[in-house]
């Protein structure tokens, strides 16, 4: 089914940009507003449009926002590109990744859903509540991306459906957006969500737990984050004791996890049944960005293979940074051998001196260039190991150092290097322990859109990136705001410092 109902799809005056205040947009609904959101079919189409627009917003930004400014990658070839500018810290206000247009389109879609679903003719209250939970959680997730990328952002909690009635709004402080918008939306979604909804390409209760704990960590609410992760663990089981019939589990065997990345995320058709999950049986994935060109159109194919690499003998946009490559090589050269290098990486084109992230492909295979446009690999937004390592950091913040290391040990055991786990006495300070956890997360989750956000949240950006690309100011933790958006706001707010 090709879900293209434009409930709140917004056209732009003179361009394909959405302004900070959404003042340059008009509704162009294919169905008149008064005739939409009437029944279950309408609402289901509206929810599908939320995920479709989110897929568009994150198609390249999943890499740009979460990976490319970090110490994970360098360009394979020194060709002019947005990725190269991000890697080299040559940020300009005309880069596509600095434009929040597509993200605010998703937010607008969620606002229409939140406003209209309560009055829709849906007799199944559990289903109606679940639809609302999807909208609230997706609005929270979009604002969560926004504050992590730009800091203070404008907040809209009601639809903009008439140009004349639109209001210019300034930027709300990041902490206020987290505290007063994101976390309340997620808490409300948790209370509304149908626990039987296990579809990973849509928000589930497990996804709400993961996003909420992450947001609480950004606010420094460590005890709250710990409690949220405990609820996740209660629902799914601990890493060594999964709960029967849980769809989300810690995969203790690295080969099984690799198979989930290769086959569990690839070429899945949509089923539109929240009680049936096309992403397989019990595995690590909690929430994924679903790509299916038959459903979403050619413009929504995944970029994973073309950016990270298509396998042995073929090139890629980026390769592993020399710094991270040395980390993997060192771990693979000592006994016991860390199995993650052979599992997650492969030599890059025509050279064994550089490596591609090979996490999403079967070992020894490659994908033909012409198959790029058929790439339907889903992007993992959260998986069980995410939550596990998040809690390890939370425990460290709460000065429960041994508990933190016990959680890391599960990841090391899967990699075959449990014996390398340090002792509590090996760390002189809390920051040393947190650095260790972040290093383990980098090795484990390379190519999953996480590293830059971890550096920013922990204020490690200058220390880590300064020696690599000259990044020298904490102001550069934020992306600049696209100049076209600044121009359209007519002075409602200023550019981020340093740009």
VOPAGU-2260 file (C-alpha; in pm, 1 decimal, decimal comma):
REM VOPAGU-2260
SITE   aa  ch    i         X         Y         Z
SITE  UNK   A    0       0,0       0,0       0,0
SITE  UNK   A    1     142,3     336,1     -96,2
SITE  UNK   A    2      46,1     569,5     184,4
SITE  UNK   A    3      58,4     916,6      32,3
SITE  UNK   A    4    -237,5    1085,5     198,3
SITE  UNK   A    5    -122,8    1441,5     259,6
SITE  UNK   A    6    -309,3    1511,2     581,1
SITE  UNK   A    7     -69,2    1782,8     675,4
SITE  UNK   A    8     174,2    1773,7     388,0
SITE  UNK   A    9     288,0    2131,3     355,6
SITE  UNK   A   10     380,7    2314,5      39,5
SITE  UNK   A   11     637,0    2587,8      57,7
SITE  UNK   A   12     610,3    2939,6     -74,9
SITE  UNK   A   13     874,7    2963,1    -342,6
SITE  UNK   A   14    1086,8    2668,5    -223,5
SITE  UNK   A   15    1078,9    2323,3     -67,4
SITE  UNK   A   16    1171,8    2458,1     273,8
SITE  UNK   A   17     976,5    2476,1     595,5
SITE  UNK   A   18    1045,4    2788,3     795,3
SITE  UNK   A   19    1118,9    2795,6    1165,5
SITE  UNK   A   20     766,6    2914,7    1230,4
SITE  UNK   A   21     609,4    2722,9     943,0
SITE  UNK   A   22     485,2    3058,6     816,6
SITE  UNK   A   23     585,0    2983,9     462,6
SITE  UNK   A   24     357,2    2683,9     425,3
SITE  UNK   A   25       2,5    2614,8     313,8
SITE  UNK   A   26    -186,6    2290,1     353,5
SITE  UNK   A   27    -235,4    2102,0      28,1
SITE  UNK   A   28    -430,3    1808,7     162,5
SITE  UNK   A   29    -548,8    1565,9    -101,5
SITE  UNK   A   30    -852,2    1521,3     120,4
SITE  UNK   A   31   -1024,1    1837,7     248,8
SITE  UNK   A   32    -945,9    1891,0     616,0
SITE  UNK   A   33   -1313,1    1867,1     711,8
SITE  UNK   A   34   -1337,0    1524,1     551,1
SITE  UNK   A   35   -1019,7    1374,4     694,6
SITE  UNK   A   36    -962,5    1199,4    1029,8
SITE  UNK   A   37   -1318,8    1067,8    1032,7
SITE  UNK   A   38   -1266,9     695,3    1087,6
SITE  UNK   A   39   -1013,1     419,8    1143,0
SITE  UNK   A   40    -908,4     410,4     778,4
SITE  UNK   A   41    -837,5     784,4     777,8
SITE  UNK   A   42    -644,1     768,2    1103,2
SITE  UNK   A   43    -439,0     470,0     991,5
SITE  UNK   A   44    -345,1     661,7     675,8
SITE  UNK   A   45    -254,8     964,0     885,3
SITE  UNK   A   46     -29,3     760,1    1112,4
SITE  UNK   A   47     132,9     601,7     807,2
SITE  UNK   A   48     207,3     950,2     675,4
SITE  UNK   A   49     387,0    1034,7    1001,5
SITE  UNK   A   50     623,4     743,2     952,1
SITE  UNK   A   51     662,1     812,4     580,9
SITE  UNK   A   52     766,0    1171,8     645,3
SITE  UNK   A   53     997,7    1057,3     926,5
SITE  UNK   A   54    1160,5     814,0     685,7
SITE  UNK   A   55    1222,3    1101,1     444,5
SITE  UNK   A   56    1360,8    1325,5     719,0
SITE  UNK   A   57    1611,8    1065,5     839,4
SITE  UNK   A   58    1712,6     914,2     504,5
SITE  UNK   A   59    2049,7    1093,8     497,7
SITE  UNK   A   60    2028,2    1282,0     827,6
SITE  UNK   A   61    2051,5     957,2    1024,4
SITE  UNK   A   62    2414,3     952,7     907,2
SITE  UNK   A   63    2474,3    1328,7     901,5
SITE  UNK   A   64    2343,4    1398,6    1251,3
SITE  UNK   A   65    2460,3    1088,5    1434,7
SITE  UNK   A   66    2779,7     973,5    1262,7
SITE  UNK   A   67    2957,4    1203,8    1019,9
SITE  UNK   A   68    3088,3    1469,6    1258,5
SITE  UNK   A   69    3230,4    1207,6    1494,0
SITE  UNK   A   70    3559,0    1018,9    1498,4
SITE  UNK   A   71    3407,5     710,9    1333,6
SITE  UNK   A   72    3473,2     781,2     966,5
SITE  UNK   A   73    3683,6     952,0     701,9
SITE  UNK   A   74    3607,0     995,6     332,8
SITE  UNK   A   75    3704,9     706,6     108,2
SITE  UNK   A   76    3789,7     952,3    -170,0
SITE  UNK   A   77    3854,7    1322,9    -120,9
SITE  UNK   A   78    3563,4    1440,2    -330,7
SITE  UNK   A   79    3347,7    1744,5    -248,8
SITE  UNK   A   80    3041,8    1632,7     -55,9
SITE  UNK   A   81    2829,6    1718,2     243,3
SITE  UNK   A   82    2974,1    1419,1     428,1
SITE  UNK   A   83    3325,1    1549,6     369,5
SITE  UNK   A   84    3236,2    1889,6     511,6
SITE  UNK   A   85    3084,5    1728,5     818,1
SITE  UNK   A   86    3386,0    1503,8     871,7
SITE  UNK   A   87    3631,2    1793,4     830,1
SITE  UNK   A   88    3420,7    2031,1    1043,5
SITE  UNK   A   89    3374,3    2268,3     751,9
SITE  UNK   A   90    3020,9    2354,4     853,1
SITE  UNK   A   91    2828,5    2603,1     640,0
SITE  UNK   A   92    2470,7    2723,6     661,3
SITE  UNK   A   93    2375,8    2585,2     321,1
SITE  UNK   A   94    2431,4    2216,4     401,5
SITE  UNK   A   95    2111,3    2009,9     370,9
SITE  UNK   A   96    2168,2    1859,2     716,5
SITE  UNK   A   97    2140,9    2206,3     874,2
SITE  UNK   A   98    1781,5    2244,2     752,6
SITE  UNK   A   99    1510,3    2126,1     990,5
SITE  UNK   A  100    1236,7    2148,5     724,9
SITE  UNK   A  101    1171,1    1777,0     692,7
SITE  UNK   A  102    1173,0    1722,3    1068,3
SITE  UNK   A  103     914,1    1992,7    1129,6
SITE  UNK   A  104     698,6    1838,6     860,8
SITE  UNK   A  105     683,8    1522,2    1072,6
SITE  UNK   A  106     602,7    1732,6    1379,0
SITE  UNK   A  107     320,0    1902,4    1190,3
SITE  UNK   A  108     182,0    1563,0    1090,6
SITE  UNK   A  109     187,4    1449,3    1453,8
SITE  UNK   A  110       9,3    1766,8    1565,1
SITE  UNK   A  111    -273,8    1703,8    1319,5
SITE  UNK   A  112    -302,7    1348,7    1450,7
SITE  UNK   A  113    -306,8    1454,4    1815,8
SITE  UNK   A  114    -573,0    1717,0    1747,6
SITE  UNK   A  115    -805,2    1497,3    1543,7
SITE  UNK   A  116    -777,8    1137,4    1664,4
SITE  UNK   A  117    -987,0    1192,2    1981,6
SITE  UNK   A  118   -1289,1    1284,1    1766,1
SITE  UNK   A  119   -1244,2    1008,7    1507,6
SITE  UNK   A  120   -1510,5     740,3    1482,1
SITE  UNK   A  121   -1311,3     448,4    1621,7
SITE  UNK   A  122   -1506,6     227,5    1859,5
SITE  UNK   A  123   -1202,8      31,1    1976,9
SITE  UNK   A  124   -1066,6     260,3    2248,6
SITE  UNK   A  125    -746,7      56,1    2284,4
SITE  UNK   A  126    -672,3     107,3    1916,5
SITE  UNK   A  127    -757,7     477,0    1933,2
SITE  UNK   A  128    -527,0     521,0    2232,1
SITE  UNK   A  129    -251,4     336,7    2049,5
SITE  UNK   A  130    -282,9     570,4    1751,3
SITE  UNK   A  131    -252,3     866,3    1988,1
SITE  UNK   A  132      50,0     707,7    2153,4
SITE  UNK   A  133     217,2     676,4    1811,8
SITE  UNK   A  134     164,3    1046,2    1745,2
SITE  UNK   A  135     281,7    1167,8    2087,5
SITE  UNK   A  136     591,1     946,5    2084,2
SITE  UNK   A  137     685,9    1041,9    1728,8
SITE  UNK   A  138     646,3    1411,0    1811,3
SITE  UNK   A  139     874,2    1358,4    2110,2
SITE  UNK   A  140    1131,5    1172,1    1902,7
SITE  UNK   A  141    1140,4    1447,4    1638,8
SITE  UNK   A  142    1187,2    1719,6    1899,4
SITE  UNK   A  143    1453,1    1500,2    2060,8
SITE  UNK   A  144    1646,3    1491,9    1734,5
SITE  UNK   A  145    1596,6    1867,6    1697,8
SITE  UNK   A  146    1737,1    1965,3    2038,1
SITE  UNK   A  147    2032,5    1729,2    2000,1
SITE  UNK   A  148    2120,9    1880,9    1664,3
SITE  UNK   A  149    2035,7    2253,3    1708,5
SITE  UNK   A  150    1988,8    2309,1    2082,6
SITE  UNK   A  151    1709,2    2560,9    2137,6
SITE  UNK   A  152    1429,0    2512,9    1884,8
SITE  UNK   A  153    1081,6    2655,4    1818,8
SITE  UNK   A  154     800,6    2446,4    1964,9
SITE  UNK   A  155     466,9    2388,3    1793,7
SITE  UNK   A  156     211,1    2171,3    1969,0
SITE  UNK   A  157     -85,9    2259,7    1746,5
SITE  UNK   A  158    -124,7    2222,5    1369,7
SITE  UNK   A  159     -57,9    2516,1    1140,8
SITE  UNK   A  160    -343,0    2481,1     894,9
SITE  UNK   A  161    -388,7    2839,2     782,8
SITE  UNK   A  162    -119,8    3080,3     671,2
SITE  UNK   A  163    -304,6    3383,2     804,3
SITE  UNK   A  164    -334,6    3231,1    1151,4
SITE  UNK   A  165      25,2    3116,9    1179,5
SITE  UNK   A  166     229,1    3259,7    1464,2
SITE  UNK   A  167     595,3    3347,6    1464,1
SITE  UNK   A  168     759,4    3168,5    1753,9
SITE  UNK   A  169    1107,1    3207,7    1891,1
SITE  UNK   A  170    1330,6    2927,2    2008,6
SITE  UNK   A  171    1251,1    2747,4    2332,8
SITE  UNK   A  172    1553,6    2652,2    2548,4
SITE  UNK   A  173    1669,2    2294,8    2493,2
SITE  UNK   A  174    1624,0    2189,6    2856,8
SITE  UNK   A  175    1270,4    2326,8    2856,9
SITE  UNK   A  176    1183,5    2133,1    2540,2
SITE  UNK   A  177    1318,9    1816,6    2698,6
SITE  UNK   A  178    1149,0    1871,7    3034,5
SITE  UNK   A  179     814,3    2019,3    2924,5
SITE  UNK   A  180     752,3    1864,9    2582,1
SITE  UNK   A  181     955,4    1554,6    2507,9
SITE  UNK   A  182     934,8    1373,6    2841,3
SITE  UNK   A  183     563,1    1450,6    2903,6
SITE  UNK   A  184     477,8    1336,3    2550,0
SITE  UNK   A  185     662,0    1009,3    2608,2
SITE  UNK   A  186     507,9     952,9    2949,8
SITE  UNK   A  187     162,8    1008,5    2801,6
SITE  UNK   A  188     245,5     774,5    2514,5
SITE  UNK   A  189     354,5     508,4    2762,4
SITE  UNK   A  190      17,6     529,6    2934,8
SITE  UNK   A  191    -173,0     505,9    2603,4
SITE  UNK   A  192      26,3     247,7    2407,3
SITE  UNK   A  193    -120,5     -97,0    2344,8
SITE  UNK   A  194     132,8    -344,6    2493,9
SITE  UNK   A  195      41,2    -596,1    2223,3
SITE  UNK   A  196     177,8    -360,4    1957,2
SITE  UNK   A  197     515,5    -515,9    1874,3
SITE  UNK   A  198     572,0    -381,4    1522,8
SITE  UNK   A  199     927,5    -248,3    1513,0
SITE  UNK   A  200     877,2      -8,4    1224,6
SITE  UNK   A  201     630,3     176,8    1447,4
SITE  UNK   A  202     654,8     290,8    1806,4
SITE  UNK   A  203     604,4      20,4    2066,1
SITE  UNK   A  204     615,6      34,9    2442,9
SITE  UNK   A  205     978,1     -79,3    2424,0
SITE  UNK   A  206    1060,6     208,3    2190,0
SITE  UNK   A  207     899,7     453,7    2430,3
SITE  UNK   A  208    1116,4     319,6    2713,9
SITE  UNK   A  209    1431,4     358,9    2503,3
SITE  UNK   A  210    1357,4     714,2    2386,4
SITE  UNK   A  211    1243,6     823,5    2732,6
SITE  UNK   A  212    1554,5     690,7    2907,1
SITE  UNK   A  213    1773,1     856,9    2644,5
SITE  UNK   A  214    1595,8    1191,1    2690,1
SITE  UNK   A  215    1622,6    1164,3    3068,9
SITE  UNK   A  216    1996,4    1111,5    3032,8
SITE  UNK   A  217    2025,0    1431,3    2827,4
SITE  UNK   A  218    1860,9    1614,3    3117,0
SITE  UNK   A  219    2093,3    1446,7    3367,5
SITE  UNK   A  220    1799,6    1272,7    3537,4
SITE  UNK   A  221    2001,0     959,5    3612,8
SITE  UNK   A  222    1770,9     797,4    3866,1
SITE  UNK   A  223    1469,0     850,0    3639,5
SITE  UNK   A  224    1658,4     700,7    3344,6
SITE  UNK   A  225    1760,2     403,6    3557,7
SITE  UNK   A  226    1397,6     345,1    3658,3
SITE  UNK   A  227    1281,3     368,6    3296,2
SITE  UNK   A  228    1537,3     111,0    3185,3
SITE  UNK   A  229    1434,5    -112,3    3473,6
SITE  UNK   A  230    1079,0    -104,5    3331,9
SITE  UNK   A  231    1219,3    -204,9    2995,2
SITE  UNK   A  232    1408,8    -491,7    3156,5
SITE  UNK   A  233    1100,7    -600,0    3351,5
SITE  UNK   A  234     904,2    -618,0    3027,2
SITE  UNK   A  235    1170,4    -803,4    2826,7
SITE  UNK   A  236    1406,0    -969,6    3068,6
SITE  UNK   A  237    1768,8    -916,7    3160,4
SITE  UNK   A  238    2052,5    -994,9    2914,8
SITE  UNK   A  239    2098,0   -1341,4    3066,6
SITE  UNK   A  240    1730,7   -1417,8    3133,1
SITE  UNK   A  241    1490,2   -1313,3    2858,9
SITE  UNK   A  242    1120,6   -1322,5    2935,2
SITE  UNK   A  243     932,8   -1587,6    2743,8
SITE  UNK   A  244     755,0   -1459,5    2431,4
SITE  UNK   A  245     934,2   -1126,2    2441,1
SITE  UNK   A  246    1008,3   -1000,9    2089,8
SITE  UNK   A  247    1307,4    -792,3    2207,9
SITE  UNK   A  248    1598,0    -983,1    2363,3
SITE  UNK   A  249    1969,6    -942,6    2414,6
SITE  UNK   A  250    2132,6   -1164,6    2152,4
SITE  UNK   A  251    2423,3   -1325,7    2332,2
SITE  UNK   A  252    2566,1   -1492,5    2022,0
SITE  UNK   A  253    2747,4   -1255,0    1783,7
SITE  UNK   A  254    2666,6   -1468,8    1478,9
SITE  UNK   A  255    2296,1   -1449,4    1560,8
SITE  UNK   A  256    2320,9   -1073,4    1603,0
SITE  UNK   A  257    2502,1   -1042,9    1269,5
SITE  UNK   A  258    2226,6   -1245,4    1105,2
SITE  UNK   A  259    1968,8   -1005,6    1248,1
SITE  UNK   A  260    2153,7    -710,2    1094,5
SITE  UNK   A  261    2191,3    -885,8     759,2
SITE  UNK   A  262    1859,7   -1065,0     719,2
SITE  UNK   A  263    1639,2    -923,0     991,5
SITE  UNK   A  264    1660,1    -567,5     856,7
SITE  UNK   A  265    1666,7    -637,2     483,6
SITE  UNK   A  266    1389,1    -634,4     220,5
SITE  UNK   A  267    1091,5    -647,2     452,1
SITE  UNK   A  268     746,5    -581,1     312,6
SITE  UNK   A  269     487,6    -392,4     513,5
SITE  UNK   A  270     214,9    -582,7     695,6
SITE  UNK   A  271      25,7    -296,8     870,0
SITE  UNK   A  272     -63,1    -531,1    1153,5
SITE  UNK   A  273      71,1    -407,6    1488,5
SITE  UNK   A  274      42,9    -755,7    1641,5
SITE  UNK   A  275     262,6    -904,9    1366,2
SITE  UNK   A  276     620,2    -793,2    1315,5
SITE  UNK   A  277     785,6    -845,4     978,7
SITE  UNK   A  278    1129,6    -795,6    1135,3
SITE  UNK   A  279    1146,9   -1150,0    1257,3
SITE  UNK   A  280    1133,6   -1341,7    1582,0
SITE  UNK   A  281    1305,4   -1240,7    1903,5
SITE  UNK   A  282    1603,4   -1016,8    1830,2
SITE  UNK   A  283    1768,6    -695,6    1948,7
SITE  UNK   A  284    1582,6    -437,4    1742,4
SITE  UNK   A  285    1339,7    -210,1    1922,4
SITE  UNK   A  286    1257,9      58,2    1663,1
SITE  UNK   A  287    1374,0      82,0    1302,9
SITE  UNK   A  288    1325,0     322,7    1014,4
SITE  UNK   A  289    1148,6     105,7     761,1
SITE  UNK   A  290    1249,8     128,7     395,2
SITE  UNK   A  291    1046,1     -38,8     124,1
SITE  UNK   A  292    1050,6     117,5    -221,3
SITE  UNK   A  293     734,3     -66,4    -321,6
SITE  UNK   A  294     553,6     102,2     -35,4
SITE  UNK   A  295     730,7     435,8     -11,0
SITE  UNK   A  296     862,0     503,3    -360,4
SITE  UNK   A  297    1212,3     511,6    -505,5
SITE  UNK   A  298    1304,4     833,7    -328,6
SITE  UNK   A  299    1286,7     657,0       7,3
SITE  UNK   A  300    1537,7     378,3     -44,8
SITE  UNK   A  301    1796,7     325,9     227,6
SITE  UNK   A  302    2142,4     482,6     193,4
SITE  UNK   A  303    2324,2     229,3     413,4
SITE  UNK   A  304    2498,9      34,7     139,7
SITE  UNK   A  305    2600,7     333,8     -68,3
SITE  UNK   A  306    2743,4     527,7     228,2
SITE  UNK   A  307    2893,5     255,0     444,7
SITE  UNK   A  308    2993,3      25,4     158,8
SITE  UNK   A  309    2857,5    -255,8     -53,1
SITE  UNK   A  310    3094,2    -529,6      38,3
SITE  UNK   A  311    3422,0    -689,1     -59,8
SITE  UNK   A  312    3579,0    -531,1    -365,5
SITE  UNK   A  313    3347,5    -233,2    -382,2
SITE  UNK   A  314    3386,0     123,0    -266,6
SITE  UNK   A  315    3190,9     337,4     -28,0
SITE  UNK   A  316    3145,4     701,3      59,4
SITE  UNK   A  317    3326,8     665,5     392,3
SITE  UNK   A  318    3569,7     423,3     552,4
SITE  UNK   A  319    3664,5     368,8     911,5
SITE  UNK   A  320    3876,6     645,1    1061,9
SITE  UNK   A  321    4244,7     556,7    1123,9
SITE  UNK   A  322    4189,7     615,6    1495,8
SITE  UNK   A  323    3899,0     371,7    1525,7
SITE  UNK   A  324    4065,5     125,6    1289,5
SITE  UNK   A  325    4361,4     105,8    1527,1
SITE  UNK   A  326    4125,3      30,2    1814,5
SITE  UNK   A  327    3970,2    -263,3    1627,6
SITE  UNK   A  328    4306,9    -390,2    1503,7
SITE  UNK   A  329    4457,5    -381,6    1850,3
SITE  UNK   A  330    4161,3    -571,6    1993,0
SITE  UNK   A  331    4179,1    -828,7    1714,0
SITE  UNK   A  332    4554,6    -880,5    1751,2
SITE  UNK   A  333    4561,3    -982,1    2116,3
SITE  UNK   A  334    4433,8   -1292,9    2288,2
SITE  UNK   A  335    4148,7   -1345,0    2330,0
SITE  UNK   A  336    4053,1   -1200,2    1990,2
SITE  UNK   A  337    3769,9    -950,2    1979,5
SITE  UNK   A  338    3534,2   -1099,8    1720,4
SITE  UNK   A  339    3368,6    -770,8    1635,0
SITE  UNK   A  340    3631,5    -658,4    1382,8
SITE  UNK   A  341    3572,9    -963,3    1161,2
SITE  UNK   A  342    3196,9    -942,9    1217,4
SITE  UNK   A  343    3135,6    -570,2    1171,6
SITE  UNK   A  344    3410,1    -467,1     923,8
SITE  UNK   A  345    3561,3    -568,5     590,7
SITE  UNK   A  346    3857,0    -437,5     386,5
SITE  UNK   A  347    3761,2    -149,9     159,7
SITE  UNK   A  348    3795,0    -137,8    -217,2
SITE  UNK   A  349    4135,0    -239,2    -355,8
SITE  UNK   A  350    4300,3    -199,4     -17,8
SITE  UNK   A  351    4338,2    -397,4     300,0
SITE  UNK   A  352    4463,8     -81,1     468,7
SITE  UNK   A  353    4119,9      70,7     524,2
SITE  UNK   A  354    3791,0     -83,4     632,4
SITE  UNK   A  355    3422,4     -42,1     563,4
SITE  UNK   A  356    3147,1    -103,5     815,1
SITE  UNK   A  357    3016,7    -438,6     696,5
SITE  UNK   A  358    2761,5    -485,0     972,1
SITE  UNK   A  359    2459,5    -490,6     742,0
SITE  UNK   A  360    2595,8    -739,9     486,9
SITE  UNK   A  361    2671,4   -1111,9     488,9
SITE  UNK   A  362    3041,8   -1185,7     514,9
SITE  UNK   A  363    3217,2   -1203,3     179,2
SITE  UNK   A  364    2921,7   -1072,8     -19,5
SITE  UNK   A  365    2877,0    -755,8    -220,7
SITE  UNK   A  366    2592,1    -561,0    -373,9
SITE  UNK   A  367    2597,1    -443,5    -732,8
SITE  UNK   A  368    2593,3     -71,1    -791,3
SITE  UNK   A  369    2262,5     -89,3    -979,9
SITE  UNK   A  370    2105,9    -251,3    -675,6
SITE  UNK   A  371    2156,5      62,7    -465,9
SITE  UNK   A  372    1817,1     194,0    -573,8
SITE  UNK   A  373    1655,8    -124,2    -444,0
SITE  UNK   A  374    1824,0     -95,2    -105,1
SITE  UNK   A  375    1557,7    -150,6     158,1
SITE  UNK   A  376    1775,2    -198,7     464,5
SITE  UNK   A  377    1607,6     -53,4     773,6
SITE  UNK   A  378    1798,6     189,2     994,9
SITE  UNK   A  379    1817,4      73,1    1357,8
SITE  UNK   A  380    1719,3     361,0    1585,4
SITE  UNK   A  381    1732,0     161,7    1910,2
SITE  UNK   A  382    1826,4    -196,2    1994,9
SITE  UNK   A  383    1867,7    -387,3    2320,6
SITE  UNK   A  384    2242,5    -321,8    2341,9
SITE  UNK   A  385    2167,1      52,3    2321,8
SITE  UNK   A  386    1959,5      26,9    2635,4
SITE  UNK   A  387    2213,0    -195,8    2806,9
SITE  UNK   A  388    2502,2      45,9    2750,2
SITE  UNK   A  389    2283,5     343,6    2836,5
SITE  UNK   A  390    2216,5     183,9    3173,1
SITE  UNK   A  391    2586,6     113,7    3217,3
SITE  UNK   A  392    2653,9     485,3    3184,2
SITE  UNK   A  393    2364,1     566,7    3417,2
SITE  UNK   A  394    2502,8     329,7    3682,1
SITE  UNK   A  395    2841,9     498,1    3649,8
SITE  UNK   A  396    2679,1     838,4    3697,1
SITE  UNK   A  397    2510,8     705,6    4010,1
SITE  UNK   A  398    2850,7     581,4    4134,3
SITE  UNK   A  399    2747,4     218,7    4106,5
SITE  UNK   A  400    3067,5     132,4    3926,6
SITE  UNK   A  401    3058,0    -243,5    3960,4
SITE  UNK   A  402    2699,4    -253,0    3836,2
SITE  UNK   A  403    2810,0     -51,0    3532,8
SITE  UNK   A  404    3093,6    -291,5    3454,0
SITE  UNK   A  405    2866,4    -591,6    3501,1
SITE  UNK   A  406    2644,6    -456,8    3222,2
SITE  UNK   A  407    2938,2    -394,8    2989,3
SITE  UNK   A  408    3053,5    -750,3    3052,1
SITE  UNK   A  409    2755,3    -890,2    2859,1
SITE  UNK   A  410    2872,3    -705,7    2547,1
SITE  UNK   A  411    3233,1    -814,9    2593,2
SITE  UNK   A  412    3131,2   -1174,2    2653,6
SITE  UNK   A  413    2942,4   -1177,7    2322,4
SITE  UNK   A  414    3255,0   -1040,2    2152,3
SITE  UNK   A  415    3465,3   -1316,2    2309,3
SITE  UNK   A  416    3667,8   -1085,6    2532,5
SITE  UNK   A  417    3495,2   -1101,9    2870,6
SITE  UNK   A  418    3833,5   -1159,3    3036,2
SITE  UNK   A  419    3945,0    -810,2    2933,6
SITE  UNK   A  420    3685,4    -640,9    3154,9
SITE  UNK   A  421    3870,3    -405,7    3389,3
SITE  UNK   A  422    3821,4    -392,7    3762,9
SITE  UNK   A  423    3665,3    -104,5    3950,6
SITE  UNK   A  424    4007,4     -29,2    4095,1
SITE  UNK   A  425    4141,4      38,1    3744,8
SITE  UNK   A  426    3947,1     366,1    3731,4
SITE  UNK   A  427    4058,5     669,3    3931,1
SITE  UNK   A  428    3756,0     884,7    3850,8
SITE  UNK   A  429    3398,1     856,4    3734,5
SITE  UNK   A  430    3493,1    1027,0    3406,4
SITE  UNK   A  431    3748,6     754,6    3334,6
SITE  UNK   A  432    3480,0     490,1    3372,9
SITE  UNK   A  433    3237,3     683,4    3151,8
SITE  UNK   A  434    3506,9     721,4    2885,4
SITE  UNK   A  435    3557,2     344,9    2894,4
SITE  UNK   A  436    3183,2     281,3    2849,9
SITE  UNK   A  437    3164,2     529,3    2561,6
SITE  UNK   A  438    3463,3     362,6    2396,6
SITE  UNK   A  439    3293,6      24,5    2421,1
SITE  UNK   A  440    2975,6     170,2    2279,1
SITE  UNK   A  441    3170,4     316,4    1985,7
SITE  UNK   A  442    3322,7     -22,7    1903,0
SITE  UNK   A  443    2990,8    -201,6    1938,3
SITE  UNK   A  444    2760,6      47,1    1766,0
SITE  UNK   A  445    2970,9     190,5    1484,7
SITE  UNK   A  446    2748,5     267,5    1188,1
SITE  UNK   A  447    2431,5     297,9    1396,1
SITE  UNK   A  448    2393,8     676,5    1419,1
SITE  UNK   A  449    2500,9     715,6    1783,7
SITE  UNK   A  450    2858,7     834,3    1826,4
SITE  UNK   A  451    2820,0    1211,1    1768,9
SITE  UNK   A  452    2528,2    1233,9    2009,4
SITE  UNK   A  453    2726,9    1049,3    2276,7
SITE  UNK   A  454    3016,3    1293,4    2237,5
SITE  UNK   A  455    2785,1    1594,7    2256,3
SITE  UNK   A  456    2584,7    1473,8    2555,9
SITE  UNK   A  457    2902,6    1403,2    2750,2
SITE  UNK   A  458    3079,1    1721,7    2633,8
SITE  UNK   A  459    3364,5    1520,8    2483,2
SITE  UNK   A  460    3347,0    1688,5    2141,1
SITE  UNK   A  461    3640,0    1930,7    2172,5
SITE  UNK   A  462    3870,9    1679,5    2341,8
SITE  UNK   A  463    3797,5    1403,6    2091,4
SITE  UNK   A  464    3757,6    1596,9    1767,3
SITE  UNK   A  465    4001,1    1884,3    1821,1
SITE  UNK   A  466    4312,2    1677,9    1739,9
SITE  UNK   A  467    4133,9    1524,6    1438,9
SITE  UNK   A  468    3971,0    1815,7    1256,7
SITE  UNK   A  469    4047,9    2125,3    1462,7
SITE  UNK   A  470    3709,9    2155,9    1633,4
SITE  UNK   A  471    3788,8    2398,3    1913,3
SITE  UNK   A  472    3471,0    2534,0    2071,0
SITE  UNK   A  473    3175,5    2380,2    2253,1
SITE  UNK   A  474    2959,2    2604,0    2033,1
SITE  UNK   A  475    3041,3    2359,0    1756,7
SITE  UNK   A  476    2854,6    2083,7    1937,4
SITE  UNK   A  477    2549,5    2228,5    1762,7
SITE  UNK   A  478    2477,0    2237,3    1392,0
SITE  UNK   A  479    2413,8    2576,6    1234,6
SITE  UNK   A  480    2061,0    2659,4    1123,7
SITE  UNK   A  481    2010,9    2667,8     748,6
SITE  UNK   A  482    2036,7    3024,8     624,0
SITE  UNK   A  483    1709,4    3004,5     433,3
SITE  UNK   A  484    1529,0    2930,5     759,6
SITE  UNK   A  485    1698,9    3224,5     930,9
SITE  UNK   A  486    1595,0    3451,8     642,7
SITE  UNK   A  487    1233,3    3340,0     655,3
SITE  UNK   A  488    1206,5    3401,4    1029,2
SITE  UNK   A  489    1261,0    3775,1     985,0
SITE  UNK   A  490    1464,8    3816,8    1300,8
SITE  UNK   A  491    1264,8    3587,3    1528,7
SITE  UNK   A  492    1593,2    3438,5    1647,3
SITE  UNK   A  493    1964,2    3437,2    1576,0
SITE  UNK   A  494    2200,7    3188,6    1421,4
SITE  UNK   A  495    2374,3    2946,4    1658,6
SITE  UNK   A  496    2697,8    3098,2    1797,3
SITE  UNK   A  497    3005,2    3050,8    1585,0
SITE  UNK   A  498    2834,1    3029,0    1247,4
